[in-house]
């Protein structure tokens, strides 16, 4: 049985890291990542230049509420698969 306290702490740390990442992407600081900000962030993390249309397409895939931008909660959802694999890597 997992220690619920430890689990809660690691969850908080992960969200804090996600928030930090999100803030870095959200250069305008309005709490949303639009296609232009995504393009800049993508180039920063992958050093690939993605066309703005492709950025908008990717955002549409994550954009659960149809706002055309990625909000923090959507950002967390989008990165959930990576968080899961991070957890697996730690326990194995
Ligand atoms: Ca923004």
PDB file of the backbone (N, CA, C, O) and the ligand in Angstrom, with CONECT records:
HET     CA  A 101       1
ATOM      1  N   UNK A   1       0.851  -1.211   0.000  1.00  0.00           N
ATOM      2  CA  UNK A   1       0.000   0.000   0.000  1.00  0.00           C
ATOM      3  C   UNK A   1       0.882   1.256   0.000  1.00  0.00           C
ATOM      4  O   UNK A   1       1.842   1.360   0.764  1.00  0.00           O
ATOM      5  N   UNK A   2       0.531   2.202  -0.874  1.00  0.00           N
ATOM      6  CA  UNK A   2       1.330   3.427  -0.982  1.00  0.00           C
ATOM      7  C   UNK A   2       1.016   4.400   0.152  1.00  0.00           C
ATOM      8  O   UNK A   2      -0.120   4.488   0.616  1.00  0.00           O
ATOM      9  N   UNK A   3       2.015   5.109   0.576  1.00  0.00           N
ATOM     10  CA  UNK A   3       1.841   6.139   1.592  1.00  0.00           C
ATOM     11  C   UNK A   3       1.129   7.338   0.950  1.00  0.00           C
ATOM     12  O   UNK A   3       1.690   7.998   0.076  1.00  0.00           O
ATOM     13  N   UNK A   4      -0.121   7.621   1.391  1.00  0.00           N
ATOM     14  CA  UNK A   4      -0.882   8.705   0.743  1.00  0.00           C
ATOM     15  C   UNK A   4      -0.212  10.071   0.883  1.00  0.00           C
ATOM     16  O   UNK A   4      -0.341  10.927   0.007  1.00  0.00           O
ATOM     17  N   UNK A   5       0.501  10.267   1.987  1.00  0.00           N
ATOM     18  CA  UNK A   5       1.191  11.543   2.220  1.00  0.00           C
ATOM     19  C   UNK A   5       2.293  11.754   1.184  1.00  0.00           C
ATOM     20  O   UNK A   5       2.408  12.830   0.596  1.00  0.00           O
ATOM     21  N   UNK A   6       3.111  10.701   0.964  1.00  0.00           N
ATOM     22  CA  UNK A   6       4.210  10.764  -0.003  1.00  0.00           C
ATOM     23  C   UNK A   6       3.675  11.004  -1.412  1.00  0.00           C
ATOM     24  O   UNK A   6       4.237  11.773  -2.193  1.00  0.00           O
ATOM     25  N   UNK A   7       2.570  10.319  -1.710  1.00  0.00           N
ATOM     26  CA  UNK A   7       1.959  10.465  -3.028  1.00  0.00           C
ATOM     27  C   UNK A   7       1.503  11.907  -3.245  1.00  0.00           C
ATOM     28  O   UNK A   7       1.667  12.463  -4.331  1.00  0.00           O
ATOM     29  N   UNK A   8       0.934  12.498  -2.209  1.00  0.00           N
ATOM     30  CA  UNK A   8       0.438  13.862  -2.296  1.00  0.00           C
ATOM     31  C   UNK A   8       1.595  14.837  -2.548  1.00  0.00           C
ATOM     32  O   UNK A   8       1.467  15.767  -3.344  1.00  0.00           O
ATOM     33  N   UNK A   9       2.705  14.618  -1.875  1.00  0.00           N
ATOM     34  CA  UNK A   9       3.864  15.493  -2.032  1.00  0.00           C
ATOM     35  C   UNK A   9       4.392  15.435  -3.466  1.00  0.00           C
ATOM     36  O   UNK A   9       4.659  16.467  -4.080  1.00  0.00           O
ATOM     37  N   UNK A  10       4.540  14.208  -3.995  1.00  0.00           N
ATOM     38  CA  UNK A  10       5.074  14.073  -5.354  1.00  0.00           C
ATOM     39  C   UNK A  10       4.121  14.695  -6.369  1.00  0.00           C
ATOM     40  O   UNK A  10       4.563  15.263  -7.368  1.00  0.00           O
ATOM     41  N   UNK A  11       2.821  14.593  -6.120  1.00  0.00           N
ATOM     42  CA  UNK A  11       1.821  15.201  -6.996  1.00  0.00           C
ATOM     43  C   UNK A  11       1.990  16.722  -6.992  1.00  0.00           C
ATOM     44  O   UNK A  11       1.923  17.361  -8.042  1.00  0.00           O
ATOM     45  N   UNK A  12       2.209  17.297  -5.813  1.00  0.00           N
ATOM     46  CA  UNK A  12       2.376  18.737  -5.686  1.00  0.00           C
ATOM     47  C   UNK A  12       3.628  19.202  -6.435  1.00  0.00           C
ATOM     48  O   UNK A  12       3.609  20.209  -7.142  1.00  0.00           O
ATOM     49  N   UNK A  13       4.715  18.446  -6.263  1.00  0.00           N
ATOM     50  CA  UNK A  13       5.965  18.792  -6.935  1.00  0.00           C
ATOM     51  C   UNK A  13       5.783  18.776  -8.446  1.00  0.00           C
ATOM     52  O   UNK A  13       6.245  19.674  -9.149  1.00  0.00           O
ATOM     53  N   UNK A  14       5.096  17.733  -8.938  1.00  0.00           N
ATOM     54  CA  UNK A  14       4.895  17.615 -10.368  1.00  0.00           C
ATOM     55  C   UNK A  14       4.066  18.785 -10.898  1.00  0.00           C
ATOM     56  O   UNK A  14       4.386  19.353 -11.942  1.00  0.00           O
ATOM     57  N   UNK A  15       2.992  19.146 -10.170  1.00  0.00           N
ATOM     58  CA  UNK A  15       2.159  20.272 -10.593  1.00  0.00           C
ATOM     59  C   UNK A  15       2.955  21.577 -10.571  1.00  0.00           C
ATOM     60  O   UNK A  15       2.782  22.436 -11.435  1.00  0.00           O
ATOM     61  N   UNK A  16       3.826  21.714  -9.576  1.00  0.00           N
ATOM     62  CA  UNK A  16       4.654  22.913  -9.502  1.00  0.00           C
ATOM     63  C   UNK A  16       5.591  22.987 -10.703  1.00  0.00           C
ATOM     64  O   UNK A  16       5.815  24.058 -11.267  1.00  0.00           O
ATOM     65  N   UNK A  17       6.136  21.831 -11.085  1.00  0.00           N
ATOM     66  CA  UNK A  17       7.021  21.784 -12.258  1.00  0.00           C
ATOM     67  C   UNK A  17       6.251  22.086 -13.534  1.00  0.00           C
ATOM     68  O   UNK A  17       6.749  22.777 -14.423  1.00  0.00           O
ATOM     69  N   UNK A  18       5.032  21.562 -13.616  1.00  0.00           N
ATOM     70  CA  UNK A  18       4.183  21.828 -14.781  1.00  0.00           C
ATOM     71  C   UNK A  18       3.850  23.313 -14.861  1.00  0.00           C
ATOM     72  O   UNK A  18       3.844  23.907 -15.939  1.00  0.00           O
ATOM     73  N   UNK A  19       3.572  23.903 -13.688  1.00  0.00           N
ATOM     74  CA  UNK A  19       3.220  25.324 -13.625  1.00  0.00           C
ATOM     75  C   UNK A  19       4.405  26.174 -14.117  1.00  0.00           C
ATOM     76  O   UNK A  19       4.235  27.161 -14.833  1.00  0.00           O
ATOM     77  N   UNK A  20       5.605  25.751 -13.706  1.00  0.00           N
ATOM     78  CA  UNK A  20       6.818  26.459 -14.110  1.00  0.00           C
ATOM     79  C   UNK A  20       6.988  26.396 -15.629  1.00  0.00           C
ATOM     80  O   UNK A  20       7.296  27.395 -16.278  1.00  0.00           O
ATOM     81  N   UNK A  21       6.778  25.199 -16.176  1.00  0.00           N
ATOM     82  CA  UNK A  21       6.873  24.976 -17.613  1.00  0.00           C
ATOM     83  C   UNK A  21       5.822  25.807 -18.354  1.00  0.00           C
ATOM     84  O   UNK A  21       6.100  26.432 -19.377  1.00  0.00           O
ATOM     85  N   UNK A  22       4.606  25.791 -17.800  1.00  0.00           N
ATOM     86  CA  UNK A  22       3.499  26.521 -18.402  1.00  0.00           C
ATOM     87  C   UNK A  22       3.806  28.017 -18.430  1.00  0.00           C
ATOM     88  O   UNK A  22       3.571  28.693 -19.432  1.00  0.00           O
ATOM     89  N   UNK A  23       4.334  28.524 -17.315  1.00  0.00           N
ATOM     90  CA  UNK A  23       4.659  29.953 -17.212  1.00  0.00           C
ATOM     91  C   UNK A  23       5.732  30.342 -18.232  1.00  0.00           C
ATOM     92  O   UNK A  23       5.705  31.438 -18.792  1.00  0.00           O
ATOM     93  N   UNK A  24       6.671  29.431 -18.463  1.00  0.00           N
ATOM     94  CA  UNK A  24       7.723  29.694 -19.452  1.00  0.00           C
ATOM     95  C   UNK A  24       7.148  29.773 -20.867  1.00  0.00           C
ATOM     96  O   UNK A  24       7.597  30.567 -21.693  1.00  0.00           O
ATOM     97  N   UNK A  25       6.139  28.928 -21.128  1.00  0.00           N
ATOM     98  CA  UNK A  25       5.500  28.933 -22.447  1.00  0.00           C
ATOM     99  C   UNK A  25       4.607  30.166 -22.616  1.00  0.00           C
ATOM    100  O   UNK A  25       4.533  30.755 -23.695  1.00  0.00           O
ATOM    101  N   UNK A  26       3.928  30.542 -21.521  1.00  0.00           N
ATOM    102  CA  UNK A  26       2.974  31.646 -21.559  1.00  0.00           C
ATOM    103  C   UNK A  26       3.715  32.980 -21.425  1.00  0.00           C
ATOM    104  O   UNK A  26       3.739  33.591 -20.357  1.00  0.00           O
ATOM    105  N   UNK A  27       4.315  33.410 -22.532  1.00  0.00           N
ATOM    106  CA  UNK A  27       5.166  34.598 -22.466  1.00  0.00           C
ATOM    107  C   UNK A  27       4.388  35.880 -22.221  1.00  0.00           C
ATOM    108  O   UNK A  27       4.935  36.842 -21.682  1.00  0.00           O
ATOM    109  N   UNK A  28       3.099  35.908 -22.617  1.00  0.00           N
ATOM    110  CA  UNK A  28       2.304  37.118 -22.400  1.00  0.00           C
ATOM    111  C   UNK A  28       1.750  37.169 -20.980  1.00  0.00           C
ATOM    112  O   UNK A  28       1.299  38.219 -20.522  1.00  0.00           O
ATOM    113  N   UNK A  29       1.785  36.012 -20.274  1.00  0.00           N
ATOM    114  CA  UNK A  29       1.355  35.969 -18.877  1.00  0.00           C
ATOM    115  C   UNK A  29      -0.141  36.065 -18.674  1.00  0.00           C
ATOM    116  O   UNK A  29      -0.591  36.445 -17.593  1.00  0.00           O
ATOM    117  N   UNK A  30      -0.935  35.723 -19.706  1.00  0.00           N
ATOM    118  CA  UNK A  30      -2.391  35.819 -19.553  1.00  0.00           C
ATOM    119  C   UNK A  30      -3.021  34.496 -19.115  1.00  0.00           C
ATOM    120  O   UNK A  30      -4.245  34.378 -19.059  1.00  0.00           O
ATOM    121  N   UNK A  31      -2.168  33.482 -18.798  1.00  0.00           N
ATOM    122  CA  UNK A  31      -2.698  32.217 -18.297  1.00  0.00           C
ATOM    123  C   UNK A  31      -3.177  31.278 -19.386  1.00  0.00           C
ATOM    124  O   UNK A  31      -3.819  30.267 -19.100  1.00  0.00           O
ATOM    125  N   UNK A  32      -2.864  31.612 -20.663  1.00  0.00           N
ATOM    126  CA  UNK A  32      -3.242  30.755 -21.777  1.00  0.00           C
ATOM    127  C   UNK A  32      -2.076  30.687 -22.755  1.00  0.00           C
ATOM    128  O   UNK A  32      -1.332  31.654 -22.925  1.00  0.00           O
ATOM    129  N   UNK A  33      -1.929  29.531 -23.395  1.00  0.00           N
ATOM    130  CA  UNK A  33      -0.901  29.402 -24.423  1.00  0.00           C
ATOM    131  C   UNK A  33      -1.591  29.401 -25.781  1.00  0.00           C
ATOM    132  O   UNK A  33      -2.384  28.509 -26.080  1.00  0.00           O
ATOM    133  N   UNK A  34      -1.288  30.398 -26.597  1.00  0.00           N
ATOM    134  CA  UNK A  34      -1.865  30.435 -27.939  1.00  0.00           C
ATOM    135  C   UNK A  34      -0.859  29.855 -28.941  1.00  0.00           C
ATOM    136  O   UNK A  34       0.243  29.454 -28.568  1.00  0.00           O
ATOM    137  N   UNK A  35      -1.259  29.818 -30.217  1.00  0.00           N
ATOM    138  CA  UNK A  35      -0.432  29.156 -31.236  1.00  0.00           C
ATOM    139  C   UNK A  35       0.956  29.800 -31.347  1.00  0.00           C
ATOM    140  O   UNK A  35       1.950  29.094 -31.521  1.00  0.00           O
ATOM    141  N   UNK A  36       1.030  31.121 -31.249  1.00  0.00           N
ATOM    142  CA  UNK A  36       2.313  31.811 -31.349  1.00  0.00           C
ATOM    143  C   UNK A  36       3.232  31.459 -30.182  1.00  0.00           C
ATOM    144  O   UNK A  36       4.427  31.227 -30.364  1.00  0.00           O
ATOM    145  N   UNK A  37       2.657  31.422 -28.984  1.00  0.00           N
ATOM    146  CA  UNK A  37       3.444  31.062 -27.800  1.00  0.00           C
ATOM    147  C   UNK A  37       3.879  29.605 -27.862  1.00  0.00           C
ATOM    148  O   UNK A  37       4.986  29.253 -27.453  1.00  0.00           O
ATOM    149  N   UNK A  38       2.991  28.764 -28.379  1.00  0.00           N
ATOM    150  CA  UNK A  38       3.322  27.347 -28.525  1.00  0.00           C
ATOM    151  C   UNK A  38       4.484  27.175 -29.498  1.00  0.00           C
ATOM    152  O   UNK A  38       5.386  26.370 -29.265  1.00  0.00           O
ATOM    153  N   UNK A  39       4.454  27.935 -30.583  1.00  0.00           N
ATOM    154  CA  UNK A  39       5.509  27.883 -31.600  1.00  0.00           C
ATOM    155  C   UNK A  39       6.864  28.244 -30.986  1.00  0.00           C
ATOM    156  O   UNK A  39       7.867  27.573 -31.228  1.00  0.00           O
ATOM    157  N   UNK A  40       6.876  29.303 -30.196  1.00  0.00           N
ATOM    158  CA  UNK A  40       8.108  29.749 -29.525  1.00  0.00           C
ATOM    159  C   UNK A  40       8.592  28.684 -28.541  1.00  0.00           C
ATOM    160  O   UNK A  40       9.780  28.364 -28.491  1.00  0.00           O
ATOM    161  N   UNK A  41       7.647  28.134 -27.753  1.00  0.00           N
ATOM    162  CA  UNK A  41       7.993  27.130 -26.752  1.00  0.00           C
ATOM    163  C   UNK A  41       8.509  25.864 -27.422  1.00  0.00           C
ATOM    164  O   UNK A  41       9.473  25.256 -26.958  1.00  0.00           O
ATOM    165  N   UNK A  42       7.858  25.471 -28.523  1.00  0.00           N
ATOM    166  CA  UNK A  42       8.261  24.246 -29.222  1.00  0.00           C
ATOM    167  C   UNK A  42       9.684  24.377 -29.751  1.00  0.00           C
ATOM    168  O   UNK A  42      10.479  23.440 -29.674  1.00  0.00           O
ATOM    169  N   UNK A  43       9.986  25.549 -30.286  1.00  0.00           N
ATOM    170  CA  UNK A  43      11.326  25.788 -30.822  1.00  0.00           C
ATOM    171  C   UNK A  43      12.363  25.766 -29.696  1.00  0.00           C
ATOM    172  O   UNK A  43      13.495  25.315 -29.869  1.00  0.00           O
ATOM    173  N   UNK A  44      11.928  26.275 -28.529  1.00  0.00           N
ATOM    174  CA  UNK A  44      12.808  26.331 -27.357  1.00  0.00           C
ATOM    175  C   UNK A  44      13.160  24.920 -26.874  1.00  0.00           C
ATOM    176  O   UNK A  44      14.310  24.643 -26.534  1.00  0.00           O
ATOM    177  N   UNK A  45      12.152  24.027 -26.847  1.00  0.00           N
ATOM    178  CA  UNK A  45      12.351  22.700 -26.265  1.00  0.00           C
ATOM    179  C   UNK A  45      12.890  21.688 -27.262  1.00  0.00           C
ATOM    180  O   UNK A  45      13.615  20.771 -26.877  1.00  0.00           O
ATOM    181  N   UNK A  46      12.547  21.838 -28.546  1.00  0.00           N
ATOM    182  CA  UNK A  46      12.935  20.811 -29.513  1.00  0.00           C
ATOM    183  C   UNK A  46      13.935  21.336 -30.545  1.00  0.00           C
ATOM    184  O   UNK A  46      14.492  20.552 -31.313  1.00  0.00           O
ATOM    185  N   UNK A  47      14.166  22.632 -30.575  1.00  0.00           N
ATOM    186  CA  UNK A  47      14.966  23.347 -31.581  1.00  0.00           C
ATOM    187  C   UNK A  47      14.483  23.095 -33.007  1.00  0.00           C
ATOM    188  O   UNK A  47      15.228  23.289 -33.968  1.00  0.00           O
ATOM    189  N   UNK A  48      13.214  22.655 -33.136  1.00  0.00           N
ATOM    190  CA  UNK A  48      12.589  22.552 -34.452  1.00  0.00           C
ATOM    191  C   UNK A  48      11.638  23.721 -34.646  1.00  0.00           C
ATOM    192  O   UNK A  48      10.998  24.181 -33.700  1.00  0.00           O
ATOM    193  N   UNK A  49      11.553  24.192 -35.876  1.00  0.00           N
ATOM    194  CA  UNK A  49      10.631  25.281 -36.166  1.00  0.00           C
ATOM    195  C   UNK A  49       9.355  24.692 -36.768  1.00  0.00           C
ATOM    196  O   UNK A  49       9.373  24.113 -37.855  1.00  0.00           O
ATOM    197  N   UNK A  50       8.245  24.851 -36.037  1.00  0.00           N
ATOM    198  CA  UNK A  50       6.972  24.293 -36.463  1.00  0.00           C
ATOM    199  C   UNK A  50       6.139  25.408 -37.102  1.00  0.00           C
ATOM    200  O   UNK A  50       6.057  26.506 -36.550  1.00  0.00           O
ATOM    201  N   UNK A  51       5.512  25.138 -38.275  1.00  0.00           N
ATOM    202  CA  UNK A  51       4.652  26.162 -38.874  1.00  0.00           C
ATOM    203  C   UNK A  51       3.497  26.529 -37.930  1.00  0.00           C
ATOM    204  O   UNK A  51       2.991  25.682 -37.193  1.00  0.00           O
ATOM    205  N   UNK A  52       3.095  27.791 -37.966  1.00  0.00           N
ATOM    206  CA  UNK A  52       2.046  28.280 -37.064  1.00  0.00           C
ATOM    207  C   UNK A  52       0.751  27.478 -37.212  1.00  0.00           C
ATOM    208  O   UNK A  52       0.049  27.234 -36.230  1.00  0.00           O
ATOM    209  N   UNK A  53       0.437  27.067 -38.458  1.00  0.00           N
ATOM    210  CA  UNK A  53      -0.759  26.250 -38.696  1.00  0.00           C
ATOM    211  C   UNK A  53      -0.701  24.932 -37.940  1.00  0.00           C
ATOM    212  O   UNK A  53      -1.705  24.481 -37.388  1.00  0.00           O
ATOM    213  N   UNK A  54       0.485  24.311 -37.916  1.00  0.00           N
ATOM    214  CA  UNK A  54       0.665  23.053 -37.193  1.00  0.00           C
ATOM    215  C   UNK A  54       0.509  23.268 -35.702  1.00  0.00           C
ATOM    216  O   UNK A  54      -0.068  22.430 -35.010  1.00  0.00           O
ATOM    217  N   UNK A  55       1.019  24.385 -35.196  1.00  0.00           N
ATOM    218  CA  UNK A  55       0.871  24.721 -33.773  1.00  0.00           C
ATOM    219  C   UNK A  55      -0.599  24.849 -33.415  1.00  0.00           C
ATOM    220  O   UNK A  55      -1.039  24.327 -32.390  1.00  0.00           O
ATOM    221  N   UNK A  56      -1.357  25.537 -34.247  1.00  0.00           N
ATOM    222  CA  UNK A  56      -2.794  25.711 -34.016  1.00  0.00           C
ATOM    223  C   UNK A  56      -3.502  24.362 -34.043  1.00  0.00           C
ATOM    224  O   UNK A  56      -4.437  24.127 -33.278  1.00  0.00           O
ATOM    225  N   UNK A  57      -3.050  23.480 -34.926  1.00  0.00           N
ATOM    226  CA  UNK A  57      -3.623  22.132 -35.043  1.00  0.00           C
ATOM    227  C   UNK A  57      -3.379  21.321 -33.761  1.00  0.00           C
ATOM    228  O   UNK A  57      -4.284  20.655 -33.260  1.00  0.00           O
ATOM    229  N   UNK A  58      -2.164  21.384 -33.245  1.00  0.00           N
ATOM    230  CA  UNK A  58      -1.813  20.669 -32.012  1.00  0.00           C
ATOM    231  C   UNK A  58      -2.630  21.221 -30.842  1.00  0.00           C
ATOM    232  O   UNK A  58      -3.141  20.463 -30.017  1.00  0.00           O
ATOM    233  N   UNK A  59      -2.747  22.549 -30.781  1.00  0.00           N
ATOM    234  CA  UNK A  59      -3.520  23.185 -29.709  1.00  0.00           C
ATOM    235  C   UNK A  59      -4.969  22.710 -29.748  1.00  0.00           C
ATOM    236  O   UNK A  59      -5.575  22.447 -28.709  1.00  0.00           O
ATOM    237  N   UNK A  60      -5.521  22.604 -30.967  1.00  0.00           N
ATOM    238  CA  UNK A  60      -6.902  22.129 -31.094  1.00  0.00           C
ATOM    239  C   UNK A  60      -7.056  20.731 -30.498  1.00  0.00           C
ATOM    240  O   UNK A  60      -8.103  20.399 -29.942  1.00  0.00           O
ATOM    241  N   UNK A  61      -6.006  19.912 -30.618  1.00  0.00           N
ATOM    242  CA  UNK A  61      -6.041  18.559 -30.066  1.00  0.00           C
ATOM    243  C   UNK A  61      -6.098  18.537 -28.539  1.00  0.00           C
ATOM    244  O   UNK A  61      -6.647  17.608 -27.947  1.00  0.00           O
ATOM    245  N   UNK A  62      -5.531  19.557 -27.909  1.00  0.00           N
ATOM    246  CA  UNK A  62      -5.488  19.619 -26.439  1.00  0.00           C
ATOM    247  C   UNK A  62      -6.599  20.489 -25.867  1.00  0.00           C
ATOM    248  O   UNK A  62      -6.887  20.446 -24.671  1.00  0.00           O
ATOM    249  N   UNK A  63      -7.213  21.273 -26.736  1.00  0.00           N
ATOM    250  CA  UNK A  63      -8.118  22.328 -26.314  1.00  0.00           C
ATOM    251  C   UNK A  63      -9.501  21.769 -25.988  1.00  0.00           C
ATOM    252  O   UNK A  63     -10.403  21.778 -26.826  1.00  0.00           O
ATOM    253  N   UNK A  64      -9.650  21.281 -24.747  1.00  0.00           N
ATOM    254  CA  UNK A  64     -10.882  20.587 -24.345  1.00  0.00           C
ATOM    255  C   UNK A  64     -12.103  21.507 -24.379  1.00  0.00           C
ATOM    256  O   UNK A  64     -13.198  21.045 -24.701  1.00  0.00           O
ATOM    257  N   UNK A  65     -11.952  22.778 -24.061  1.00  0.00           N
ATOM    258  CA  UNK A  65     -13.115  23.675 -23.985  1.00  0.00           C
ATOM    259  C   UNK A  65     -13.294  24.540 -25.230  1.00  0.00           C
ATOM    260  O   UNK A  65     -14.153  25.421 -25.259  1.00  0.00           O
ATOM    261  N   UNK A  66     -12.474  24.287 -26.266  1.00  0.00           N
ATOM    262  CA  UNK A  66     -12.660  24.960 -27.549  1.00  0.00           C
ATOM    263  C   UNK A  66     -12.329  26.445 -27.558  1.00  0.00           C
ATOM    264  O   UNK A  66     -12.867  27.191 -28.375  1.00  0.00           O
ATOM    265  N   UNK A  67     -11.450  26.884 -26.662  1.00  0.00           N
ATOM    266  CA  UNK A  67     -11.107  28.306 -26.578  1.00  0.00           C
ATOM    267  C   UNK A  67     -10.050  28.708 -27.607  1.00  0.00           C
ATOM    268  O   UNK A  67      -9.819  29.897 -27.830  1.00  0.00           O
ATOM    269  N   UNK A  68      -9.402  27.711 -28.238  1.00  0.00           N
ATOM    270  CA  UNK A  68      -8.355  28.011 -29.214  1.00  0.00           C
ATOM    271  C   UNK A  68      -6.996  28.255 -28.571  1.00  0.00           C
ATOM    272  O   UNK A  68      -6.017  28.553 -29.255  1.00  0.00           O
ATOM    273  N   UNK A  69      -6.948  28.125 -27.241  1.00  0.00           N
ATOM    274  CA  UNK A  69      -5.693  28.268 -26.494  1.00  0.00           C
ATOM    275  C   UNK A  69      -5.609  27.121 -25.489  1.00  0.00           C
ATOM    276  O   UNK A  69      -6.603  26.443 -25.225  1.00  0.00           O
ATOM    277  N   UNK A  70      -4.421  26.908 -24.932  1.00  0.00           N
ATOM    278  CA  UNK A  70      -4.256  25.872 -23.908  1.00  0.00           C
ATOM    279  C   UNK A  70      -4.212  26.542 -22.545  1.00  0.00           C
ATOM    280  O   UNK A  70      -3.319  27.344 -22.268  1.00  0.00           O
ATOM    281  N   UNK A  71      -5.184  26.211 -21.689  1.00  0.00           N
ATOM    282  CA  UNK A  71      -5.158  26.695 -20.321  1.00  0.00           C
ATOM    283  C   UNK A  71      -4.349  25.716 -19.465  1.00  0.00           C
ATOM    284  O   UNK A  71      -4.015  24.624 -19.922  1.00  0.00           O
ATOM    285  N   UNK A  72      -4.036  26.101 -18.234  1.00  0.00           N
ATOM    286  CA  UNK A  72      -3.163  25.277 -17.398  1.00  0.00           C
ATOM    287  C   UNK A  72      -3.711  23.862 -17.204  1.00  0.00           C
ATOM    288  O   UNK A  72      -2.961  22.888 -17.281  1.00  0.00           O
ATOM    289  N   UNK A  73      -5.020  23.748 -16.950  1.00  0.00           N
ATOM    290  CA  UNK A  73      -5.610  22.421 -16.728  1.00  0.00           C
ATOM    291  C   UNK A  73      -5.478  21.546 -17.979  1.00  0.00           C
ATOM    292  O   UNK A  73      -5.225  20.345 -17.885  1.00  0.00           O
ATOM    293  N   UNK A  74      -5.653  22.168 -19.150  1.00  0.00           N
ATOM    294  CA  UNK A  74      -5.513  21.433 -20.410  1.00  0.00           C
ATOM    295  C   UNK A  74      -4.059  21.034 -20.634  1.00  0.00           C
ATOM    296  O   UNK A  74      -3.762  19.966 -21.170  1.00  0.00           O
ATOM    297  N   UNK A  75      -3.168  21.914 -20.213  1.00  0.00           N
ATOM    298  CA  UNK A  75      -1.732  21.666 -20.308  1.00  0.00           C
ATOM    299  C   UNK A  75      -1.357  20.446 -19.454  1.00  0.00           C
ATOM    300  O   UNK A  75      -0.582  19.596 -19.893  1.00  0.00           O
ATOM    301  N   UNK A  76      -1.903  20.362 -18.244  1.00  0.00           N
ATOM    302  CA  UNK A  76      -1.658  19.216 -17.358  1.00  0.00           C
ATOM    303  C   UNK A  76      -2.170  17.934 -17.989  1.00  0.00           C
ATOM    304  O   UNK A  76      -1.501  16.901 -17.948  1.00  0.00           O
ATOM    305  N   UNK A  77      -3.380  18.005 -18.582  1.00  0.00           N
ATOM    306  CA  UNK A  77      -3.962  16.845 -19.249  1.00  0.00           C
ATOM    307  C   UNK A  77      -3.089  16.406 -20.418  1.00  0.00           C
ATOM    308  O   UNK A  77      -2.866  15.214 -20.632  1.00  0.00           O
ATOM    309  N   UNK A  78      -2.601  17.389 -21.170  1.00  0.00           N
ATOM    310  CA  UNK A  78      -1.790  17.103 -22.350  1.00  0.00           C
ATOM    311  C   UNK A  78      -0.505  16.386 -21.981  1.00  0.00           C
ATOM    312  O   UNK A  78      -0.022  15.537 -22.729  1.00  0.00           O
ATOM    313  N   UNK A  79       0.049  16.729 -20.825  1.00  0.00           N
ATOM    314  CA  UNK A  79       1.326  16.146 -20.411  1.00  0.00           C
ATOM    315  C   UNK A  79       1.148  14.949 -19.477  1.00  0.00           C
ATOM    316  O   UNK A  79       2.134  14.392 -18.994  1.00  0.00           O
ATOM    317  N   UNK A  80      -0.101  14.550 -19.218  1.00  0.00           N
ATOM    318  CA  UNK A  80      -0.370  13.426 -18.316  1.00  0.00           C
ATOM    319  C   UNK A  80       0.360  12.143 -18.716  1.00  0.00           C
ATOM    320  O   UNK A  80       0.890  11.465 -17.835  1.00  0.00           O
ATOM    321  N   UNK A  81       0.416  11.772 -20.016  1.00  0.00           N
ATOM    322  CA  UNK A  81       1.153  10.551 -20.388  1.00  0.00           C
ATOM    323  C   UNK A  81       2.628  10.611 -19.987  1.00  0.00           C
ATOM    324  O   UNK A  81       3.215   9.602 -19.598  1.00  0.00           O
ATOM    325  N   UNK A  82       3.213  11.793 -20.086  1.00  0.00           N
ATOM    326  CA  UNK A  82       4.629  11.952 -19.720  1.00  0.00           C
ATOM    327  C   UNK A  82       4.812  11.845 -18.207  1.00  0.00           C
ATOM    328  O   UNK A  82       5.820  11.321 -17.732  1.00  0.00           O
ATOM    329  N   UNK A  83       3.828  12.346 -17.456  1.00  0.00           N
ATOM    330  CA  UNK A  83       3.887  12.258 -15.997  1.00  0.00           C
ATOM    331  C   UNK A  83       3.802  10.798 -15.574  1.00  0.00           C
ATOM    332  O   UNK A  83       4.494  10.379 -14.647  1.00  0.00           O
ATOM    333  N   UNK A  84       2.951  10.017 -16.254  1.00  0.00           N
ATOM    334  CA  UNK A  84       2.784   8.600 -15.926  1.00  0.00           C
ATOM    335  C   UNK A  84       4.095   7.846 -16.167  1.00  0.00           C
ATOM    336  O   UNK A  84       4.493   7.014 -15.352  1.00  0.00           O
ATOM    337  N   UNK A  85       4.756   8.133 -17.274  1.00  0.00           N
ATOM    338  CA  UNK A  85       5.995   7.417 -17.593  1.00  0.00           C
ATOM    339  C   UNK A  85       7.108   7.843 -16.643  1.00  0.00           C
ATOM    340  O   UNK A  85       8.008   7.060 -16.336  1.00  0.00           O
ATOM    341  N   UNK A  86       7.040   9.084 -16.181  1.00  0.00           N
ATOM    342  CA  UNK A  86       8.005   9.583 -15.197  1.00  0.00           C
ATOM    343  C   UNK A  86       7.872   8.803 -13.890  1.00  0.00           C
ATOM    344  O   UNK A  86       8.865   8.457 -13.251  1.00  0.00           O
ATOM    345  N   UNK A  87       6.616   8.533 -13.506  1.00  0.00           N
ATOM    346  CA  UNK A  87       6.336   7.800 -12.281  1.00  0.00           C
ATOM    347  C   UNK A  87       6.847   6.363 -12.394  1.00  0.00           C
ATOM    348  O   UNK A  87       7.444   5.830 -11.460  1.00  0.00           O
ATOM    349  N   UNK A  88       6.600   5.740 -13.565  1.00  0.00           N
ATOM    350  CA  UNK A  88       7.053   4.360 -13.800  1.00  0.00           C
ATOM    351  C   UNK A  88       8.574   4.262 -13.723  1.00  0.00           C
ATOM    352  O   UNK A  88       9.120   3.325 -13.140  1.00  0.00           O
ATOM    353  N   UNK A  89       9.243   5.236 -14.315  1.00  0.00           N
ATOM    354  CA  UNK A  89      10.711   5.227 -14.356  1.00  0.00           C
ATOM    355  C   UNK A  89      11.290   5.278 -12.944  1.00  0.00           C
ATOM    356  O   UNK A  89      12.352   4.722 -12.664  1.00  0.00           O
ATOM    357  N   UNK A  90      10.554   5.967 -12.057  1.00  0.00           N
ATOM    358  CA  UNK A  90      11.030   6.136 -10.692  1.00  0.00           C
ATOM    359  C   UNK A  90      10.879   4.842  -9.876  1.00  0.00           C
ATOM    360  O   UNK A  90      11.747   4.519  -9.065  1.00  0.00           O
ATOM    361  N   UNK A  91       9.785   4.108 -10.086  1.00  0.00           N
ATOM    362  CA  UNK A  91       9.521   2.915  -9.277  1.00  0.00           C
ATOM    363  C   UNK A  91      10.271   1.678  -9.770  1.00  0.00           C
ATOM    364  O   UNK A  91      10.548   0.772  -8.985  1.00  0.00           O
ATOM    365  N   UNK A  92      10.602   1.633 -11.071  1.00  0.00           N
ATOM    366  CA  UNK A  92      11.267   0.432 -11.603  1.00  0.00           C
ATOM    367  C   UNK A  92      12.780   0.489 -11.401  1.00  0.00           C
ATOM    368  O   UNK A  92      13.491  -0.438 -11.790  1.00  0.00           O
TER     369      UNK A  92
HETATM  370 CA    CA A 101      -0.619  33.631 -23.317  1.00  0.00          CA
END
